[in-house]
Amino acid sequence: MENMTGTVPSSVTPYSEFKNHIGEMVTIKGAVHNIRDMSDFAFIIIRTARELIQCVYSPEFSDYRLDEKLVEQCAVKLSGKVVKSETRDGSERYELQIHSIDVLSTPAAIPPVVISKKQINCDLSVNLDYRPVTLRNPKERAIFKIQEGIQRGFREYLSQQGFTEIHSPKINFAGAEGGTNVFKLDYFGKQVYLAQSPQLYKQALVPVYERVFEIAPVFRAEHHDTSRHLNEYISMDFEMGFIESFTDIMNMETGVLKYIMELLKKEYAPEIELLKVEVPEITSIPCIRFKDAKDMCVKKLKNITDMKDFEPEEEAFLGKWAKQHFNSDFLFVTHYLSKKRPFYTMDDPEDPEVTLSFDLLFRGIEITSGGQRIHDYAQQVEKMKKLGMNPEEFETYLMLHKYGAPPHGGLGLGLERLTMHLLGFKNVRNAAMFPRDINRVTP
């Protein structure tokens, strides 16, 4: 009987090692991305996990002969000799002179969307309908490689800062934010809800670990059909205890974003180059109070009707203002009105009409909400009652306060919205691998 050792043997040579094997035979595995037949020779492009490798077929190289079994999207094992060539801009690249191809599988049908071009040329709705296929396009898959880097940077930086990663339940007894935008479920005869946020649980774990974070889906039953809303999205949350001020949270997020952007430039350079991403330079992030920002918007823009929150054109204006005056792609807006923040948000002791809270705008769109939380039991119960909530329905949440909690706060950062604006998309669905909105639950 064979014993498993934990090692997966491989005879495949990654493209990054080709420079060490010039003139030698190597083996690769991948999918046939494109075939360009030139009658007496052919270019066969092999798509591996991260690269497109150009392979050249010619009867001069070997006795192998192409046949009709080799078509686009075949899975193959290919052996060939590494040779060096130059691109049009003079940079070095490596290709394979094909000696043999073993076809491992063949497609049963021609893909409904051409994916071998530089980019997918179809409507977004068609792109999403055939997502398992369109994601094979190099530019489409690069989006989510960059998204991987954002999550990785978030996780790495917070782990270095003493945070513990947690996983909170997504079936909850009550909505974290209150209100009606929750998905209701029949749970063995009881009514429960899909999680709007890990908020109540990450707060409960502050007295346990002091600093916690989570990267996970959240669900909002909002009937929005806009370019910036999803009903399921990935939230990157953290909560930290023993803070001196809610500005500690903003400073932590600034550090997170600095780390993420540097990691993308360093380890995701191929995807950054492929998608022509303008990665922001972050030295510091400016802050402005909500009232001051709103006053400025009222002076500069017309027909502002909502004085309790920002409209999209106001966020866009503030993004341009931050870039012009501070050369910053980011802007913290602080001290939002108490009536517009969740029940757990701490009011400013110096002005109870506003809260110790903030949003972070990135290139004119909100990507983060956060702030200091109420940690005193009596104060939290009083605020619940003031808002017409029944504290008895939040008995398990209030254990946090009843049995002692340090001053704490945190935030939630929308992964898709950050990706969307980093890559310059107009629709957040471009930045969701398999988006869920009011119209789409497939594929």
BAVEXFI-404567 format. One record per residue (C-alpha): residue in one letter; y negated, z, x. Coordinates in nm, 2 decimals, decimal comma. Example, Ala and Ser with C-alpha at 12.3 -4.5 7.8 and 13.67 -1.06 7.14 Angstrom:
% BAVEXFI-404567
+------+--------+--------+--------+
| rest |     c2 |     c3 |     c1 |
+------+--------+--------+--------+
|    A |   0,45 |   0,78 |   1,23 |
|    S |   0,11 |   0,71 |   1,37 |
+------+--------+--------+--------+
//
This chain:
% BAVEXFI-404567
+------+--------+--------+--------+
| rest |     c2 |     c3 |     c1 |
+------+--------+--------+--------+
|    M |   0,00 |   0,00 |   0,00 |
|    E |  -0,34 |  -0,10 |   0,13 |
|    N |  -0,59 |   0,18 |   0,20 |
|    M |  -0,96 |   0,15 |   0,11 |
|    T |  -1,18 |   0,23 |   0,41 |
|    G |  -1,53 |   0,18 |   0,25 |
|    T |  -1,60 |  -0,13 |   0,46 |
|    V |  -1,63 |  -0,47 |   0,30 |
|    P |  -1,53 |  -0,73 |   0,57 |
|    S |  -1,74 |  -1,05 |   0,58 |
|    S |  -1,72 |  -1,37 |   0,78 |
|    V |  -2,05 |  -1,49 |   0,64 |
|    T |  -2,35 |  -1,53 |   0,88 |
|    P |  -2,69 |  -1,44 |   0,73 |
|    Y |  -2,97 |  -1,69 |   0,78 |
|    S |  -3,16 |  -1,43 |   0,98 |
|    E |  -2,89 |  -1,45 |   1,25 |
|    F |  -2,89 |  -1,83 |   1,28 |
|    K |  -3,12 |  -1,83 |   1,58 |
|    N |  -2,85 |  -1,65 |   1,77 |
|    H |  -2,59 |  -1,91 |   1,69 |
|    I |  -2,75 |  -2,25 |   1,77 |
|    G |  -2,48 |  -2,50 |   1,84 |
|    E |  -2,21 |  -2,28 |   1,70 |
|    M |  -2,00 |  -2,29 |   1,38 |
|    V |  -2,09 |  -2,04 |   1,11 |
|    T |  -1,99 |  -1,98 |   0,74 |
|    I |  -2,22 |  -1,91 |   0,44 |
|    K |  -2,15 |  -1,85 |   0,08 |
|    G |  -2,39 |  -1,94 |  -0,21 |
|    A |  -2,47 |  -2,17 |  -0,50 |
|    V |  -2,55 |  -2,54 |  -0,47 |
|    H |  -2,92 |  -2,53 |  -0,56 |
|    N |  -3,00 |  -2,90 |  -0,51 |
|    I |  -2,83 |  -3,22 |  -0,38 |
|    R |  -3,05 |  -3,50 |  -0,24 |
|    D |  -2,82 |  -3,80 |  -0,18 |
|    M |  -2,96 |  -4,05 |   0,07 |
|    S |  -2,66 |  -4,30 |   0,05 |
|    D |  -2,54 |  -4,26 |   0,42 |
|    F |  -2,62 |  -3,88 |   0,44 |
|    A |  -2,73 |  -3,61 |   0,20 |
|    F |  -2,92 |  -3,28 |   0,20 |
|    I |  -2,74 |  -3,00 |   0,02 |
|    I |  -2,96 |  -2,69 |  -0,04 |
|    I |  -2,76 |  -2,37 |  -0,07 |
|    R |  -2,91 |  -2,08 |  -0,25 |
|    T |  -2,81 |  -1,74 |  -0,11 |
|    A |  -2,93 |  -1,40 |  -0,23 |
|    R |  -3,27 |  -1,44 |  -0,08 |
|    E |  -3,30 |  -1,78 |   0,10 |
|    L |  -3,26 |  -2,15 |   0,05 |
|    I |  -3,06 |  -2,29 |   0,34 |
|    Q |  -3,08 |  -2,66 |   0,41 |
|    C |  -2,75 |  -2,82 |   0,50 |
|    V |  -2,70 |  -3,18 |   0,61 |
|    Y |  -2,40 |  -3,39 |   0,52 |
|    S |  -2,30 |  -3,70 |   0,72 |
|    P |  -1,97 |  -3,86 |   0,80 |
|    E |  -2,07 |  -3,84 |   1,16 |
|    F |  -2,03 |  -3,46 |   1,17 |
|    S |  -1,68 |  -3,42 |   1,04 |
|    D |  -1,39 |  -3,57 |   0,84 |
|    Y |  -1,51 |  -3,39 |   0,53 |
|    R |  -1,61 |  -3,62 |   0,24 |
|    L |  -1,83 |  -3,54 |  -0,06 |
|    D |  -1,68 |  -3,60 |  -0,40 |
|    E |  -1,79 |  -3,55 |  -0,77 |
|    K |  -1,67 |  -3,19 |  -0,78 |
|    L |  -1,97 |  -3,08 |  -0,58 |
|    V |  -2,26 |  -3,05 |  -0,83 |
|    E |  -2,56 |  -2,82 |  -0,87 |
|    Q |  -2,47 |  -2,46 |  -0,95 |
|    C |  -2,13 |  -2,48 |  -0,79 |
|    A |  -2,04 |  -2,16 |  -0,60 |
|    V |  -1,93 |  -2,27 |  -0,25 |
|    K |  -1,81 |  -2,15 |   0,08 |
|    L |  -1,96 |  -2,38 |   0,35 |
|    S |  -1,90 |  -2,40 |   0,72 |
|    G |  -2,12 |  -2,59 |   0,96 |
|    K |  -2,29 |  -2,61 |   1,30 |
|    V |  -2,63 |  -2,44 |   1,33 |
|    V |  -2,91 |  -2,67 |   1,46 |
|    K |  -3,28 |  -2,61 |   1,50 |
|    S |  -3,54 |  -2,83 |   1,34 |
|    E |  -3,91 |  -2,81 |   1,28 |
|    T |  -4,11 |  -2,80 |   0,96 |
|    R |  -4,42 |  -3,01 |   0,89 |
|    D |  -4,64 |  -2,72 |   1,01 |
|    G |  -4,46 |  -2,70 |   1,34 |
|    S |  -4,27 |  -2,37 |   1,27 |
|    E |  -3,91 |  -2,34 |   1,36 |
|    R |  -3,63 |  -2,35 |   1,10 |
|    Y |  -3,25 |  -2,38 |   1,11 |
|    E |  -3,01 |  -2,59 |   0,92 |
|    L |  -2,64 |  -2,65 |   0,91 |
|    Q |  -2,45 |  -2,97 |   0,98 |
|    I |  -2,17 |  -2,95 |   0,72 |
|    H |  -1,81 |  -2,95 |   0,85 |
|    S |  -1,64 |  -2,83 |   0,53 |
|    I |  -1,71 |  -2,71 |   0,18 |
|    D |  -1,48 |  -2,51 |  -0,04 |
|    V |  -1,58 |  -2,52 |  -0,41 |
|    L |  -1,52 |  -2,17 |  -0,55 |
|    S |  -1,63 |  -2,24 |  -0,91 |
|    T |  -1,80 |  -2,52 |  -1,11 |
|    P |  -2,04 |  -2,50 |  -1,40 |
|    A |  -1,91 |  -2,60 |  -1,74 |
|    A |  -2,24 |  -2,75 |  -1,84 |
|    I |  -2,57 |  -2,88 |  -1,70 |
|    P |  -2,84 |  -2,61 |  -1,71 |
|    P |  -3,09 |  -2,67 |  -2,00 |
|    V |  -3,38 |  -2,61 |  -1,76 |
|    V |  -3,43 |  -2,76 |  -1,42 |
|    I |  -3,44 |  -2,48 |  -1,17 |
|    S |  -3,43 |  -2,67 |  -0,85 |
|    K |  -3,80 |  -2,76 |  -0,85 |
|    K |  -4,06 |  -2,54 |  -0,68 |
|    Q |  -4,13 |  -2,37 |  -1,01 |
|    I |  -4,00 |  -2,37 |  -1,37 |
|    N |  -4,19 |  -2,63 |  -1,57 |
|    C |  -4,14 |  -2,51 |  -1,93 |
|    D |  -4,30 |  -2,28 |  -2,19 |
|    L |  -4,27 |  -1,91 |  -2,13 |
|    S |  -4,06 |  -1,88 |  -2,45 |
|    V |  -3,81 |  -2,14 |  -2,32 |
|    N |  -3,81 |  -1,96 |  -1,98 |
|    L |  -3,72 |  -1,63 |  -2,15 |
|    D |  -3,46 |  -1,79 |  -2,38 |
|    Y |  -3,26 |  -1,91 |  -2,08 |
|    R |  -3,34 |  -1,62 |  -1,85 |
|    P |  -3,00 |  -1,59 |  -1,69 |
|    V |  -3,05 |  -1,94 |  -1,57 |
|    T |  -3,43 |  -1,96 |  -1,50 |
|    L |  -3,41 |  -1,64 |  -1,28 |
|    R |  -3,22 |  -1,85 |  -1,03 |
|    N |  -3,53 |  -2,04 |  -0,95 |
|    P |  -3,67 |  -1,90 |  -0,61 |
|    K |  -4,02 |  -1,82 |  -0,75 |
|    E |  -3,88 |  -1,66 |  -1,06 |
|    R |  -3,64 |  -1,43 |  -0,87 |
|    A |  -3,91 |  -1,35 |  -0,61 |
|    I |  -4,11 |  -1,18 |  -0,88 |
|    F |  -3,84 |  -0,92 |  -0,92 |
|    K |  -3,77 |  -0,89 |  -0,56 |
|    I |  -4,14 |  -0,78 |  -0,53 |
|    Q |  -4,09 |  -0,55 |  -0,83 |
|    E |  -3,80 |  -0,40 |  -0,64 |
|    G |  -4,04 |  -0,33 |  -0,35 |
|    I |  -4,29 |  -0,16 |  -0,58 |
|    Q |  -4,02 |   0,08 |  -0,71 |
|    R |  -3,88 |   0,13 |  -0,37 |
|    G |  -4,22 |   0,22 |  -0,23 |
|    F |  -4,29 |   0,46 |  -0,52 |
|    R |  -3,95 |   0,63 |  -0,46 |
|    E |  -3,98 |   0,64 |  -0,08 |
|    Y |  -4,33 |   0,78 |  -0,07 |
|    L |  -4,28 |   1,05 |  -0,32 |
|    S |  -3,95 |   1,15 |  -0,16 |
|    Q |  -4,14 |   1,19 |   0,17 |
|    Q |  -4,39 |   1,42 |  -0,02 |
|    G |  -4,12 |   1,66 |  -0,13 |
|    F |  -4,06 |   1,52 |  -0,48 |
|    T |  -3,71 |   1,53 |  -0,65 |
|    E |  -3,59 |   1,23 |  -0,85 |
|    I |  -3,48 |   1,31 |  -1,20 |
|    H |  -3,33 |   1,13 |  -1,50 |
|    S |  -3,45 |   1,25 |  -1,84 |
|    P |  -3,27 |   1,17 |  -2,17 |
|    K |  -3,39 |   0,87 |  -2,37 |
|    I |  -3,27 |   1,01 |  -2,71 |
|    N |  -3,51 |   1,29 |  -2,80 |
|    F |  -3,57 |   1,54 |  -3,08 |
|    A |  -3,94 |   1,44 |  -3,10 |
|    G |  -4,19 |   1,19 |  -2,96 |
|    A |  -4,36 |   1,30 |  -2,64 |
|    E |  -4,70 |   1,16 |  -2,74 |
|    G |  -4,69 |   1,24 |  -3,11 |
|    G |  -4,80 |   0,98 |  -3,36 |
|    T |  -4,60 |   0,71 |  -3,54 |
|    N |  -4,52 |   0,47 |  -3,26 |
|    V |  -4,17 |   0,59 |  -3,20 |
|    F |  -3,83 |   0,42 |  -3,27 |
|    K |  -3,63 |   0,63 |  -3,51 |
|    L |  -3,25 |   0,65 |  -3,48 |
|    D |  -2,98 |   0,79 |  -3,70 |
|    Y |  -2,79 |   1,02 |  -3,47 |
|    F |  -2,48 |   1,14 |  -3,65 |
|    G |  -2,68 |   1,21 |  -3,96 |
|    K |  -2,99 |   1,35 |  -3,78 |
|    Q |  -3,31 |   1,17 |  -3,72 |
|    V |  -3,40 |   1,14 |  -3,35 |
|    Y |  -3,63 |   0,91 |  -3,14 |
|    L |  -3,61 |   0,68 |  -2,84 |
|    A |  -3,82 |   0,83 |  -2,56 |
|    Q |  -4,19 |   0,73 |  -2,55 |
|    S |  -4,21 |   0,90 |  -2,21 |
|    P |  -4,02 |   1,15 |  -1,99 |
|    Q |  -4,33 |   1,38 |  -2,03 |
|    L |  -4,18 |   1,69 |  -2,19 |
|    Y |  -3,88 |   1,69 |  -1,95 |
|    K |  -4,07 |   1,63 |  -1,63 |
|    Q |  -4,30 |   1,92 |  -1,72 |
|    A |  -4,00 |   2,14 |  -1,79 |
|    L |  -3,87 |   2,07 |  -1,44 |
|    V |  -4,19 |   2,15 |  -1,25 |
|    P |  -4,10 |   2,53 |  -1,24 |
|    V |  -3,75 |   2,42 |  -1,12 |
|    Y |  -3,84 |   2,17 |  -0,84 |
|    E |  -4,22 |   2,18 |  -0,83 |
|    R |  -4,25 |   1,81 |  -0,78 |
|    V |  -4,05 |   1,55 |  -0,97 |
|    F |  -4,05 |   1,18 |  -1,04 |
|    E |  -3,86 |   0,93 |  -1,25 |
|    I |  -3,84 |   0,55 |  -1,27 |
|    A |  -3,69 |   0,46 |  -1,61 |
|    P |  -3,74 |   0,26 |  -1,94 |
|    V |  -3,96 |   0,40 |  -2,22 |
|    F |  -4,00 |   0,27 |  -2,57 |
|    R |  -4,30 |   0,22 |  -2,79 |
|    A |  -4,27 |   0,11 |  -3,15 |
|    E |  -4,61 |  -0,06 |  -3,15 |
|    H |  -4,66 |  -0,37 |  -3,36 |
|    H |  -4,86 |  -0,54 |  -3,08 |
|    D |  -4,79 |  -0,91 |  -3,01 |
|    T |  -5,03 |  -0,95 |  -2,72 |
|    S |  -5,00 |  -1,07 |  -2,36 |
|    R |  -5,02 |  -0,71 |  -2,23 |
|    H |  -4,78 |  -0,52 |  -2,45 |
|    L |  -4,40 |  -0,46 |  -2,44 |
|    N |  -4,19 |  -0,24 |  -2,67 |
|    E |  -3,96 |  -0,15 |  -2,38 |
|    Y |  -4,10 |  -0,12 |  -2,03 |
|    I |  -4,04 |   0,06 |  -1,70 |
|    S |  -4,25 |   0,37 |  -1,64 |
|    M |  -4,29 |   0,52 |  -1,30 |
|    D |  -4,37 |   0,88 |  -1,36 |
|    F |  -4,44 |   1,19 |  -1,15 |
|    E |  -4,53 |   1,55 |  -1,21 |
|    M |  -4,65 |   1,80 |  -0,96 |
|    G |  -4,70 |   2,18 |  -0,97 |
|    F |  -4,94 |   2,42 |  -0,81 |
|    I |  -5,23 |   2,17 |  -0,82 |
|    E |  -5,58 |   2,29 |  -0,74 |
|    S |  -5,74 |   2,02 |  -0,95 |
|    F |  -5,64 |   1,71 |  -1,14 |
|    T |  -5,79 |   1,51 |  -0,85 |
|    D |  -5,48 |   1,61 |  -0,66 |
|    I |  -5,28 |   1,38 |  -0,89 |
|    M |  -5,53 |   1,10 |  -0,83 |
|    N |  -5,50 |   1,15 |  -0,45 |
|    M |  -5,12 |   1,14 |  -0,47 |
|    E |  -5,13 |   0,81 |  -0,66 |
|    T |  -5,37 |   0,67 |  -0,41 |
|    G |  -5,12 |   0,75 |  -0,14 |
|    V |  -4,84 |   0,60 |  -0,34 |
|    L |  -5,02 |   0,27 |  -0,39 |
|    K |  -5,12 |   0,25 |  -0,02 |
|    Y |  -4,76 |   0,29 |   0,08 |
|    I |  -4,64 |   0,04 |  -0,18 |
|    M |  -4,88 |  -0,23 |  -0,07 |
|    E |  -4,80 |  -0,18 |   0,30 |
|    L |  -4,43 |  -0,20 |   0,23 |
|    L |  -4,47 |  -0,52 |   0,04 |
|    K |  -4,66 |  -0,68 |   0,33 |
|    K |  -4,41 |  -0,57 |   0,58 |
|    E |  -4,07 |  -0,61 |   0,42 |
|    Y |  -4,13 |  -0,86 |   0,13 |
|    A |  -4,33 |  -1,11 |   0,33 |
|    P |  -4,12 |  -1,41 |   0,22 |
|    E |  -4,17 |  -1,34 |  -0,14 |
|    I |  -4,54 |  -1,26 |  -0,09 |
|    E |  -4,58 |  -1,60 |   0,08 |
|    L |  -4,38 |  -1,79 |  -0,17 |
|    L |  -4,59 |  -1,66 |  -0,46 |
|    K |  -4,92 |  -1,66 |  -0,27 |
|    V |  -4,98 |  -1,29 |  -0,36 |
|    E |  -5,32 |  -1,13 |  -0,27 |
|    V |  -5,20 |  -0,79 |  -0,17 |
|    P |  -5,49 |  -0,54 |  -0,20 |
|    E |  -5,61 |  -0,34 |   0,09 |
|    I |  -5,65 |   0,03 |  -0,01 |
|    T |  -5,85 |   0,27 |   0,20 |
|    S |  -5,98 |   0,48 |  -0,10 |
|    I |  -6,02 |   0,44 |  -0,47 |
|    P |  -6,36 |   0,50 |  -0,64 |
|    C |  -6,39 |   0,72 |  -0,95 |
|    I |  -6,63 |   0,72 |  -1,25 |
|    R |  -6,64 |   0,94 |  -1,55 |
|    F |  -6,56 |   0,79 |  -1,89 |
|    K |  -6,90 |   0,86 |  -2,04 |
|    D |  -7,08 |   0,69 |  -1,74 |
|    A |  -6,85 |   0,39 |  -1,76 |
|    K |  -6,89 |   0,36 |  -2,13 |
|    D |  -7,27 |   0,38 |  -2,10 |
|    M |  -7,27 |   0,10 |  -1,84 |
|    C |  -7,04 |  -0,12 |  -2,06 |
|    V |  -7,27 |  -0,07 |  -2,36 |
|    K |  -7,57 |  -0,18 |  -2,16 |
|    K |  -7,40 |  -0,48 |  -2,01 |
|    L |  -7,18 |  -0,60 |  -2,29 |
|    K |  -7,25 |  -0,68 |  -2,66 |
|    N |  -7,08 |  -0,57 |  -2,98 |
|    I |  -6,91 |  -0,26 |  -2,83 |
|    T |  -6,78 |  -0,07 |  -3,14 |
|    D |  -6,52 |   0,18 |  -3,01 |
|    M |  -6,70 |   0,46 |  -2,83 |
|    K |  -6,38 |   0,67 |  -2,79 |
|    D |  -6,19 |   0,43 |  -2,57 |
|    F |  -6,23 |   0,10 |  -2,38 |
|    E |  -6,17 |  -0,25 |  -2,52 |
|    P |  -6,01 |  -0,51 |  -2,30 |
|    E |  -6,34 |  -0,68 |  -2,21 |
|    E |  -6,48 |  -0,34 |  -2,10 |
|    E |  -6,18 |  -0,29 |  -1,87 |
|    A |  -6,23 |  -0,64 |  -1,73 |
|    F |  -6,60 |  -0,57 |  -1,67 |
|    L |  -6,53 |  -0,24 |  -1,50 |
|    G |  -6,27 |  -0,41 |  -1,27 |
|    K |  -6,53 |  -0,66 |  -1,16 |
|    W |  -6,79 |  -0,38 |  -1,11 |
|    A |  -6,55 |  -0,19 |  -0,89 |
|    K |  -6,48 |  -0,50 |  -0,68 |
|    Q |  -6,85 |  -0,59 |  -0,65 |
|    H |  -6,98 |  -0,24 |  -0,56 |
|    F |  -6,68 |  -0,08 |  -0,38 |
|    N |  -6,47 |  -0,39 |  -0,28 |
|    S |  -6,19 |  -0,21 |  -0,46 |
|    D |  -5,93 |  -0,37 |  -0,68 |
|    F |  -5,87 |  -0,02 |  -0,83 |
|    L |  -6,09 |   0,22 |  -1,03 |
|    F |  -6,02 |   0,57 |  -1,16 |
|    V |  -6,19 |   0,65 |  -1,49 |
|    T |  -6,19 |   1,03 |  -1,56 |
|    H |  -6,27 |   1,28 |  -1,83 |
|    Y |  -6,16 |   1,10 |  -2,13 |
|    L |  -6,24 |   1,25 |  -2,47 |
|    S |  -6,01 |   1,52 |  -2,59 |
|    K |  -5,95 |   1,36 |  -2,93 |
|    K |  -5,81 |   1,05 |  -2,75 |
|    R |  -5,56 |   1,23 |  -2,52 |
|    P |  -5,21 |   1,37 |  -2,59 |
|    F |  -5,17 |   1,73 |  -2,71 |
|    Y |  -5,05 |   1,85 |  -2,37 |
|    T |  -5,37 |   1,74 |  -2,19 |
|    M |  -5,59 |   2,02 |  -2,06 |
|    D |  -5,95 |   2,02 |  -2,18 |
|    D |  -6,23 |   2,06 |  -1,93 |
|    P |  -6,33 |   2,43 |  -1,93 |
|    E |  -6,69 |   2,33 |  -1,87 |
|    D |  -6,69 |   2,08 |  -2,16 |
|    P |  -6,40 |   2,11 |  -2,41 |
|    E |  -6,49 |   1,78 |  -2,57 |
|    V |  -6,34 |   1,60 |  -2,26 |
|    T |  -6,02 |   1,64 |  -2,07 |
|    L |  -5,91 |   1,67 |  -1,71 |
|    S |  -5,75 |   1,33 |  -1,73 |
|    F |  -5,78 |   0,98 |  -1,60 |
|    D |  -5,67 |   0,62 |  -1,62 |
|    L |  -5,64 |   0,39 |  -1,33 |
|    L |  -5,76 |   0,03 |  -1,37 |
|    F |  -5,62 |  -0,24 |  -1,15 |
|    R |  -5,82 |  -0,57 |  -1,15 |
|    G |  -5,95 |  -0,49 |  -1,49 |
|    I |  -5,65 |  -0,36 |  -1,68 |
|    E |  -5,52 |  -0,01 |  -1,73 |
|    I |  -5,19 |   0,06 |  -1,54 |
|    T |  -5,18 |   0,44 |  -1,53 |
|    S |  -5,26 |   0,73 |  -1,75 |
|    G |  -5,25 |   1,09 |  -1,62 |
|    G |  -5,41 |   1,42 |  -1,59 |
|    Q |  -5,37 |   1,80 |  -1,58 |
|    R |  -5,14 |   1,96 |  -1,84 |
|    I |  -5,19 |   2,28 |  -2,04 |
|    H |  -4,97 |   2,54 |  -1,87 |
|    D |  -5,07 |   2,85 |  -2,08 |
|    Y |  -4,85 |   2,93 |  -2,38 |
|    A |  -5,12 |   3,05 |  -2,62 |
|    Q |  -5,36 |   2,77 |  -2,52 |
|    Q |  -5,09 |   2,51 |  -2,59 |
|    V |  -4,99 |   2,65 |  -2,92 |
|    E |  -5,36 |   2,67 |  -3,03 |
|    K |  -5,42 |   2,31 |  -2,94 |
|    M |  -5,10 |   2,20 |  -3,13 |
|    K |  -5,22 |   2,38 |  -3,44 |
|    K |  -5,57 |   2,24 |  -3,40 |
|    L |  -5,42 |   1,89 |  -3,41 |
|    G |  -5,21 |   1,96 |  -3,72 |
|    M |  -4,88 |   1,99 |  -3,52 |
|    N |  -4,61 |   2,24 |  -3,60 |
|    P |  -4,53 |   2,44 |  -3,28 |
|    E |  -4,19 |   2,53 |  -3,42 |
|    E |  -4,08 |   2,17 |  -3,39 |
|    F |  -4,14 |   2,19 |  -3,01 |
|    E |  -3,97 |   2,52 |  -2,95 |
|    T |  -3,76 |   2,39 |  -2,65 |
|    Y |  -4,07 |   2,22 |  -2,50 |
|    L |  -4,27 |   2,54 |  -2,53 |
|    M |  -4,01 |   2,73 |  -2,33 |
|    L |  -4,20 |   2,59 |  -2,03 |
|    H |  -4,51 |   2,77 |  -2,13 |
|    K |  -4,35 |   3,09 |  -2,28 |
|    Y |  -4,15 |   3,17 |  -1,97 |
|    G |  -4,42 |   3,08 |  -1,71 |
|    A |  -4,54 |   2,76 |  -1,56 |
|    P |  -4,78 |   2,69 |  -1,27 |
|    P |  -5,09 |   2,47 |  -1,30 |
|    H |  -4,95 |   2,11 |  -1,30 |
|    G |  -5,02 |   1,75 |  -1,39 |
|    G |  -4,89 |   1,40 |  -1,34 |
|    L |  -4,90 |   1,04 |  -1,45 |
|    G |  -4,72 |   0,74 |  -1,58 |
|    L |  -4,75 |   0,40 |  -1,41 |
|    G |  -4,65 |   0,09 |  -1,59 |
|    L |  -4,43 |  -0,12 |  -1,36 |
|    E |  -4,46 |  -0,45 |  -1,54 |
|    R |  -4,84 |  -0,43 |  -1,58 |
|    L |  -4,88 |  -0,35 |  -1,21 |
|    T |  -4,65 |  -0,64 |  -1,12 |
|    M |  -4,84 |  -0,87 |  -1,37 |
|    H |  -5,18 |  -0,81 |  -1,21 |
|    L |  -5,05 |  -0,80 |  -0,86 |
|    L |  -4,90 |  -1,15 |  -0,90 |
|    G |  -5,19 |  -1,28 |  -1,12 |
|    F |  -5,00 |  -1,35 |  -1,44 |
|    K |  -5,17 |  -1,38 |  -1,77 |
|    N |  -4,87 |  -1,24 |  -1,97 |
|    V |  -4,68 |  -0,92 |  -1,90 |
|    R |  -4,35 |  -1,10 |  -2,01 |
|    N |  -4,36 |  -1,29 |  -1,68 |
|    A |  -4,32 |  -0,96 |  -1,51 |
|    A |  -4,03 |  -0,83 |  -1,72 |
|    M |  -3,68 |  -0,95 |  -1,63 |
|    F |  -3,55 |  -0,94 |  -1,98 |
|    P |  -3,86 |  -0,85 |  -2,20 |
|    R |  -3,83 |  -0,67 |  -2,53 |
|    D |  -4,12 |  -0,72 |  -2,77 |
|    I |  -4,16 |  -0,73 |  -3,15 |
|    N |  -4,00 |  -1,08 |  -3,16 |
|    R |  -3,74 |  -1,07 |  -2,88 |
|    V |  -3,42 |  -0,88 |  -2,83 |
|    T |  -3,23 |  -1,15 |  -2,65 |
|    P |  -3,10 |  -1,25 |  -2,41 |
+------+--------+--------+--------+
//
